[in-house]
């Protein structure tokens, strides 16, 4: 039987070091946090070889008295708490008293400090856990700590360090997080005698964000602020036009401490639902300020994770604040002169965005030269008529009657699909009321119509042009608006269908002959399990034996699609993932799919009336700037950008 023995202090400290110190960036984080807790107004960080050879942190804080230096490197020695109750109201960044002891145990450690009221400083050196005597030395007020040859006596840990560039990247991240949380402090970081950051004290938070991440991003940030139940939320979030492929640009600060919290990150993602494409993540710089008693920071040795007293309320506050702010913000995608320098640099590299700009200019020049072509109709298009006259169709629905022409089967099928898409569009458009105005009122009515469709960023006057049977070009107050017809129609249908589901008013058609649909076993099980959810979408499904289900009713908005194809598509979505889906996420995905299938497609030729109806609907939905999948529905070319392209500036 094994004998129980107490571990030596050196082994205990090495174990503690393994929990707190895993790479040079961990050392930088712990030392800078101590500097901030000491009231420093200036913190200078110097590293060599990514921190594996040298880490030096110097500050002008309160300093440590000479007779306390040895105690400072002892395990669980701290000035920041006194009893267990203090753990539930921690107001400092560090409090465990493990950091200096752990670092000194695995490095060549030197501590030099001088309180402001002392005439001289004192120095203490620790060599791999062996503590020397304290000696006097010259020193400015504050504390300087040098850590050389990290993991000198733990070669296995040192062997797992990455390249100098990788370790330096982690060190830079650590400094950025701390500097971001404390704009009132001057921060500097140098590597191999080269200055990486030099951040002056006292600048605004937005100015510090601009210094760290660039002015172009800072100019696009949206301020947010709210207060609820003693919790104050403030900061900035980026427009959906700026996103990342990971969550590294999400900075959540709680009482000045950078944290990672899955619940808050989920709330952030929920706020951007439908505004970002799959696989993209929002950019956010957010500060939460609350009573220390409302948050437990004593959850993890590195203090990156916390536990909130009322996490649900904070989740709702973050989500609600962002969604409310988005309703009043202009989230449309613009190209403006502030990005001209980037565009010019991209010209030589063949940047696709710049190619699009040049294509637009070339198209505009060709369109002006071809000014005798009817607007909104491709010169190759056969003539169009509407209903029984040139003025429109009865009952608010367009009936497209083309002049006699011998069509190929492929053209006939394409026209049938285009007509069905147009009917879907008009099915949701407001029905025109009978007009009682006289012909003499037409000019006044036109002015009224123009003003009605000219909000900020909206279409102003005239009729939009269709380009390549997929984009609509219109004028607005900023310049030229380019609209993706499919993306915009998809957003309109999505929001209207969502509203109908919430009110229980989805139109459903009972099939005269119920349609059996054969599915894979997993798909059949998933469909039958989610029958109630599918019924809310207008699809009533019953079991029919084996892996076959019976479709008895179908959404009216999808009448132009084959019911069995739609059911199979929905079944595939329900069955994928291998785990029970969240009902809200599932409903949202099905709404995305239905609106995408029902929307007009890229390549569908639209009549002028159809274009007008689409633009009318644009201003009746909340998030018209992005489709449900997160793609932008429109792009604004400002007058300044167009003038630059036409060499007017």
ZAMARGU-4260 file (C-alpha; in steps of 0.2 Angstrom, whole numbers, plus 5000, padded with zeros to 4 digits):
<rodrens>
0) 5000/5000/5000 | 5007/5017/4995 | 5012/5029/5009 | 5004/5046/5010 | 5017/5060/5011
5) 5016/5079/5010 | 5024/5087/4995 | 5039/5098/4997 | 5036/5117/4995 | 5046/5117/4979
10) 5035/5104/4971 | 5019/5112/4977 | 5025/5129/4969 | 5029/5120/4952 | 5012/5112/4952
15) 5005/5130/4955 | 5016/5137/4942 | 5009/5124/4930 | 4991/5130/4933 | 4995/5149/4932
20) 5010/5150/4921 | 5009/5140/4904 | 5019/5152/4893 | 5028/5169/4893 | 5011/5178/4890
25) 5005/5171/4906 | 5019/5179/4915 | 5016/5196/4907 | 4998/5195/4911 | 5001/5192/4930
30) 5015/5205/4931 | 5005/5219/4922 | 4989/5215/4933 | 5000/5217/4948 | 5006/5234/4941
35) 4988/5240/4938 | 4983/5234/4956 | 4998/5245/4963 | 4990/5260/4955 | 5002/5262/4941
40) 5000/5276/4928 | 5013/5269/4917 | 5018/5251/4913 | 5033/5247/4902 | 5034/5229/4895
45) 5050/5223/4887 | 5053/5205/4880 | 5066/5196/4871 | 5065/5180/4861 | 5046/5180/4863
50) 5048/5181/4882 | 5057/5165/4884 | 5074/5173/4887 | 5068/5190/4896 | 5052/5198/4902
55) 5054/5214/4911 | 5039/5224/4918 | 5042/5241/4925 | 5029/5252/4933 | 5027/5268/4943
60) 5015/5261/4956 | 5015/5261/4975 | 5030/5249/4976 | 5034/5236/4990 | 5044/5240/5006
65) 5061/5231/5008 | 5055/5221/5023 | 5041/5213/5012 | 5050/5208/4997 | 5053/5190/5003
70) 5035/5189/5008 | 5030/5195/4991 | 5037/5179/4983 | 5030/5167/4996 | 5015/5156/4991
75) 4998/5163/4995 | 5005/5180/5001 | 4994/5195/4996 | 4989/5212/5001 | 4973/5211/4992
80) 4962/5201/5003 | 4961/5197/5022 | 4948/5184/5024 | 4937/5172/5015 | 4923/5184/5014
85) 4934/5195/5003 | 4933/5182/4989 | 4915/5187/4986 | 4919/5205/4983 | 4935/5205/4974
90) 4939/5223/4967 | 4957/5220/4961 | 4964/5210/4946 | 4975/5198/4956 | 4971/5192/4974
95) 4977/5173/4975 | 4995/5177/4980 | 5002/5163/4968 | 5009/5173/4954 | 5025/5179/4960
100) 5029/5163/4969 | 5025/5152/4954 | 5035/5163/4942 | 5050/5164/4954 | 5050/5145/4956
105) 5053/5142/4937 | 5064/5156/4932 | 5079/5167/4936 | 5069/5181/4945 | 5073/5198/4950
110) 5062/5210/4960 | 5067/5228/4962 | 5055/5240/4971 | 5054/5257/4980 | 5039/5265/4988
115) 5038/5284/4985 | 5041/5288/5003 | 5058/5278/5004 | 5075/5286/4999 | 5081/5270/4991
120) 5075/5254/4983 | 5078/5236/4987 | 5082/5221/4976 | 5078/5202/4978 | 5084/5188/4967
125) 5076/5171/4966 | 5085/5157/4956 | 5073/5143/4952 | 5065/5144/4969 | 5081/5148/4979
130) 5078/5165/4987 | 5093/5176/4990 | 5095/5190/5003 | 5087/5207/5000 | 5100/5220/4996
135) 5098/5239/4994 | 5099/5247/4977 | 5095/5263/4967 | 5078/5263/4960 | 5064/5276/4954
140) 5048/5274/4963 | 5038/5259/4958 | 5042/5241/4954 | 5053/5232/4941 | 5052/5214/4939
145) 5064/5204/4927 | 5060/5186/4923 | 5075/5177/4913 | 5076/5160/4906 | 5058/5155/4909
150) 5055/5136/4914 | 5074/5135/4917 | 5072/5120/4929 | 5057/5113/4920 | 5064/5108/4903
155) 5049/5098/4898 | 5038/5114/4899 | 5051/5124/4890 | 5052/5111/4876 | 5033/5114/4873
160) 5036/5133/4870 | 5032/5138/4852 | 5042/5149/4840 | 5047/5166/4845 | 5034/5174/4833
165) 5020/5163/4841 | 5025/5167/4859 | 5027/5185/4855 | 5009/5185/4847 | 5002/5179/4863
170) 5012/5192/4873 | 5005/5205/4862 | 4987/5199/4864 | 4990/5199/4883 | 4996/5217/4883
175) 4982/5223/4871 | 4968/5216/4882 | 4975/5225/4898 | 4978/5241/4888 | 4961/5240/4881
180) 4953/5239/4898 | 4963/5253/4905 | 4965/5268/4894 | 4969/5279/4908 | 4987/5270/4909
185) 5001/5273/4898 | 5007/5256/4890 | 5022/5252/4880 | 5028/5235/4873 | 5045/5232/4866
190) 5052/5216/4858 | 5070/5214/4853 | 5073/5233/4856 | 5059/5237/4844 | 5044/5247/4850
195) 5028/5237/4846 | 5015/5248/4856 | 5016/5265/4864 | 4999/5270/4870 | 4998/5287/4879
200) 4987/5288/4895 | 4971/5297/4896 | 4964/5295/4879 | 4946/5290/4876 | 4941/5272/4874
205) 4937/5274/4856 | 4954/5282/4853 | 4963/5268/4861 | 4953/5255/4850 | 4959/5265/4835
210) 4977/5264/4840 | 4976/5246/4843 | 4965/5240/4829 | 4966/5254/4816 | 4956/5270/4813
215) 4946/5262/4798 | 4938/5249/4810 | 4935/5262/4824 | 4926/5274/4812 | 4913/5260/4808
220) 4910/5256/4826 | 4892/5258/4833 | 4891/5265/4851 | 4880/5255/4863 | 4875/5259/4881
225) 4862/5253/4894 | 4859/5251/4912 | 4848/5238/4921 | 4848/5233/4939 | 4864/5240/4944
230) 4873/5233/4928 | 4880/5246/4916 | 4884/5240/4898 | 4894/5252/4887 | 4906/5250/4872
235) 4906/5248/4854 | 4901/5235/4841 | 4905/5234/4823 | 4893/5235/4808 | 4889/5218/4801
240) 4900/5223/4786 | 4915/5220/4797 | 4916/5203/4804 | 4929/5189/4808 | 4931/5171/4805
245) 4934/5168/4824 | 4929/5176/4840 | 4946/5184/4844 | 4940/5201/4841 | 4926/5200/4854
250) 4932/5209/4870 | 4921/5207/4885 | 4927/5217/4900 | 4919/5215/4918 | 4925/5228/4930
255) 4941/5231/4920 | 4945/5212/4918 | 4945/5203/4902 | 4935/5188/4902 | 4928/5174/4891
260) 4910/5169/4894 | 4901/5157/4882 | 4884/5164/4887 | 4888/5182/4883 | 4897/5177/4867
265) 4880/5168/4862 | 4870/5183/4866 | 4882/5193/4855 | 4879/5180/4841 | 4860/5181/4844
270) 4860/5199/4842 | 4868/5197/4825 | 4857/5183/4819 | 4853/5185/4801 | 4865/5199/4799
275) 4881/5189/4797 | 4885/5174/4785 | 4888/5157/4792 | 4905/5155/4800 | 4907/5174/4803
280) 4908/5182/4820 | 4904/5199/4826 | 4917/5212/4832 | 4914/5219/4849 | 4922/5230/4863
285) 4910/5229/4878 | 4912/5234/4896 | 4901/5228/4910 | 4902/5237/4927 | 4893/5230/4942
290) 4895/5228/4960 | 4910/5216/4965 | 4897/5205/4975 | 4887/5202/4958 | 4901/5192/4950
295) 4913/5178/4956 | 4930/5179/4949 | 4937/5165/4959 | 4932/5152/4947 | 4948/5148/4937
300) 4967/5150/4941 | 4969/5162/4926 | 4954/5172/4931 | 4948/5172/4913 | 4931/5164/4917
305) 4919/5172/4930 | 4902/5167/4937 | 4888/5180/4937 | 4875/5181/4951 | 4861/5184/4938
310) 4868/5178/4921 | 4851/5177/4913 | 4847/5195/4916 | 4864/5201/4909 | 4862/5190/4894
315) 4845/5198/4891 | 4852/5215/4893 | 4866/5213/4881 | 4855/5205/4868 | 4841/5218/4870
320) 4853/5233/4870 | 4861/5227/4854 | 4845/5223/4844 | 4837/5239/4849 | 4853/5249/4844
325) 4853/5240/4827 | 4835/5246/4823 | 4841/5264/4823 | 4858/5261/4815 | 4862/5262/4797
330) 4869/5245/4793 | 4869/5247/4774 | 4886/5243/4765 | 4894/5258/4758 | 4910/5262/4748
335) 4916/5279/4753 | 4932/5290/4750 | 4939/5285/4767 | 4943/5268/4759 | 4950/5275/4743
340) 4968/5272/4748 | 4964/5254/4751 | 4955/5253/4734 | 4970/5261/4725 | 4982/5248/4733
345) 4971/5234/4728 | 4970/5239/4710 | 4987/5232/4706 | 4982/5216/4715 | 4966/5214/4706
350) 4955/5216/4721 | 4937/5209/4717 | 4928/5224/4725 | 4938/5236/4714 | 4934/5226/4699
355) 4916/5228/4704 | 4918/5247/4705 | 4926/5247/4688 | 4912/5236/4681 | 4899/5248/4687
360) 4908/5263/4679 | 4909/5254/4663 | 4891/5249/4663 | 4886/5267/4667 | 4896/5274/4653
365) 4888/5261/4641 | 4871/5265/4648 | 4872/5283/4645 | 4878/5280/4627 | 4863/5268/4624
370) 4850/5281/4631 | 4837/5276/4618 | 4834/5259/4627 | 4818/5258/4638 | 4824/5259/4656
375) 4822/5243/4666 | 4821/5232/4651 | 4836/5223/4643 | 4838/5227/4625 | 4837/5208/4621
380) 4821/5206/4630 | 4805/5203/4620 | 4792/5217/4623 | 4781/5215/4639 | 4763/5219/4642
385) 4753/5218/4658 | 4736/5210/4659 | 4724/5217/4647 | 4732/5234/4645 | 4749/5243/4647
390) 4744/5249/4664 | 4744/5234/4675 | 4735/5218/4680 | 4719/5215/4689 | 4718/5212/4708
395) 4735/5218/4711 | 4744/5203/4703 | 4754/5204/4688 | 4749/5193/4673 | 4764/5193/4661
400) 4758/5192/4643 | 4772/5193/4630 | 4770/5195/4611 | 4768/5179/4601 | 4785/5171/4600
405) 4792/5153/4597 | 4800/5149/4614 | 4812/5134/4617 | 4807/5122/4631 | 4821/5129/4642
410) 4815/5147/4639 | 4797/5142/4643 | 4802/5134/4660 | 4813/5149/4665 | 4798/5161/4661
415) 4787/5150/4671 | 4799/5150/4686 | 4801/5169/4684 | 4782/5172/4684 | 4779/5161/4699
420) 4793/5171/4708 | 4784/5187/4703 | 4767/5181/4710 | 4776/5177/4726 | 4782/5194/4727
425) 4765/5202/4724 | 4756/5190/4736 | 4765/5199/4750 | 4765/5217/4743 | 4752/5229/4748
430) 4737/5228/4737 | 4735/5245/4727 | 4719/5254/4732 | 4708/5262/4719 | 4714/5279/4715
435) 4702/5294/4714 | 4714/5306/4708 | 4713/5315/4691 | 4726/5315/4678 | 4731/5332/4683
440) 4736/5326/4700 | 4749/5314/4693 | 4764/5326/4696 | 4759/5329/4714 | 4756/5310/4716
445) 4774/5306/4709 | 4782/5319/4721 | 4772/5311/4736 | 4778/5293/4730 | 4796/5299/4728
450) 4796/5307/4746 | 4788/5291/4753 | 4802/5280/4746 | 4817/5292/4751 | 4822/5289/4769
455) 4840/5289/4773 | 4849/5277/4762 | 4833/5274/4752 | 4828/5276/4734 | 4825/5294/4728
460) 4815/5298/4713 | 4815/5289/4696 | 4814/5271/4692 | 4827/5258/4696 | 4836/5249/4682
465) 4839/5230/4682 | 4857/5225/4677 | 4861/5207/4672 | 4844/5201/4678 | 4851/5201/4696
470) 4855/5219/4702 | 4844/5234/4703 | 4853/5251/4701 | 4844/5266/4709 | 4848/5284/4715
475) 4848/5289/4733 | 4854/5304/4744 | 4871/5297/4746 | 4875/5292/4728 | 4870/5276/4718
480) 4862/5261/4727 | 4865/5243/4720 | 4853/5231/4726 | 4854/5212/4725 | 4836/5207/4720
485) 4836/5189/4727 | 4844/5194/4744 | 4832/5209/4746 | 4816/5198/4742 | 4823/5184/4753
490) 4824/5196/4768 | 4806/5203/4764 | 4798/5186/4763 | 4808/5180/4779 | 4802/5194/4790
495) 4784/5193/4783 | 4783/5175/4785 | 4790/5176/4803 | 4777/5189/4808 | 4764/5178/4801
500) 4770/5163/4811 | 4770/5173/4827 | 4752/5178/4824 | 4747/5161/4818 | 4742/5167/4801
505) 4752/5157/4789 | 4742/5153/4773 | 4742/5134/4770 | 4734/5125/4755 | 4726/5108/4758
510) 4731/5096/4745 | 4717/5088/4735 | 4727/5072/4734 | 4739/5070/4749 | 4757/5067/4743
515) 4768/5053/4750 | 4786/5057/4751 | 4800/5043/4754 | 4814/5048/4766 | 4829/5041/4774
520) 4825/5033/4791 | 4834/5047/4801 | 4825/5060/4790 | 4808/5052/4792 | 4810/5051/4811
525) 4815/5069/4812 | 4801/5075/4802 | 4788/5066/4812 | 4796/5072/4828 | 4795/5090/4822
530) 4777/5089/4815 | 4770/5102/4826 | 4784/5114/4821 | 4782/5111/4802 | 4763/5113/4804
535) 4767/5131/4810 | 4775/5133/4793 | 4760/5127/4784 | 4766/5109/4781 | 4755/5096/4789
540) 4763/5079/4789 | 4756/5062/4794 | 4765/5045/4796 | 4762/5033/4781 | 4771/5018/4786
545) 4789/5013/4785 | 4800/5028/4780 | 4786/5037/4770 | 4777/5052/4776 | 4761/5059/4769
550) 4760/5078/4765 | 4742/5084/4767 | 4744/5103/4766 | 4757/5115/4759 | 4762/5133/4762
555) 4754/5144/4749 | 4769/5155/4746 | 4778/5139/4740 | 4765/5134/4728 | 4777/5136/4713
560) 4789/5123/4720 | 4787/5104/4720 | 4780/5099/4738 | 4791/5083/4739 | 4807/5092/4735
565) 4803/5105/4749 | 4799/5091/4761 | 4815/5082/4757 | 4825/5098/4759 | 4817/5102/4776
570) 4819/5084/4782 | 4838/5085/4778 | 4839/5101/4789 | 4830/5093/4803 | 4841/5077/4803
575) 4858/5085/4801 | 4869/5088/4816 | 4866/5071/4825 | 4858/5080/4841 | 4841/5087/4845
580) 4840/5104/4838 | 4835/5120/4847 | 4817/5124/4842 | 4821/5142/4840 | 4836/5139/4829
585) 4827/5126/4819 | 4812/5137/4816 | 4824/5151/4810 | 4833/5139/4799 | 4817/5133/4791
590) 4811/5151/4788 | 4828/5155/4780 | 4825/5140/4768 | 4807/5144/4764 | 4811/5162/4760
595) 4826/5158/4750 | 4815/5145/4739 | 4801/5157/4737 | 4811/5173/4733 | 4815/5179/4715
600) 4832/5172/4709 | 4847/5180/4702 | 4844/5179/4683 | 4825/5182/4684 | 4820/5197/4673
605) 4809/5209/4682 | 4796/5221/4675 | 4797/5239/4680 | 4781/5236/4691 | 4789/5222/4699
610) 4805/5232/4703 | 4794/5246/4710 | 4785/5233/4721 | 4801/5226/4728 | 4808/5243/4732
615) 4792/5248/4741 | 4793/5233/4752 | 4812/5237/4756 | 4807/5251/4768 | 4794/5240/4777
620) 4806/5227/4785 | 4818/5230/4799 | 4834/5222/4793 | 4833/5226/4774 | 4851/5229/4774
625) 4855/5210/4775 | 4847/5194/4769 | 4843/5181/4782 | 4859/5172/4779 | 4869/5188/4783
630) 4874/5194/4765 | 4871/5212/4761 | 4856/5216/4751 | 4863/5233/4744 | 4879/5242/4741
635) 4880/5261/4741 | 4892/5270/4729 | 4894/5287/4736 | 4895/5302/4725 | 4913/5305/4731
640) 4918/5288/4726 | 4909/5289/4709 | 4918/5306/4706 | 4934/5298/4710 | 4931/5284/4697
645) 4926/5297/4684 | 4942/5307/4688 | 4932/5322/4693 | 4943/5324/4709
</rodrens>
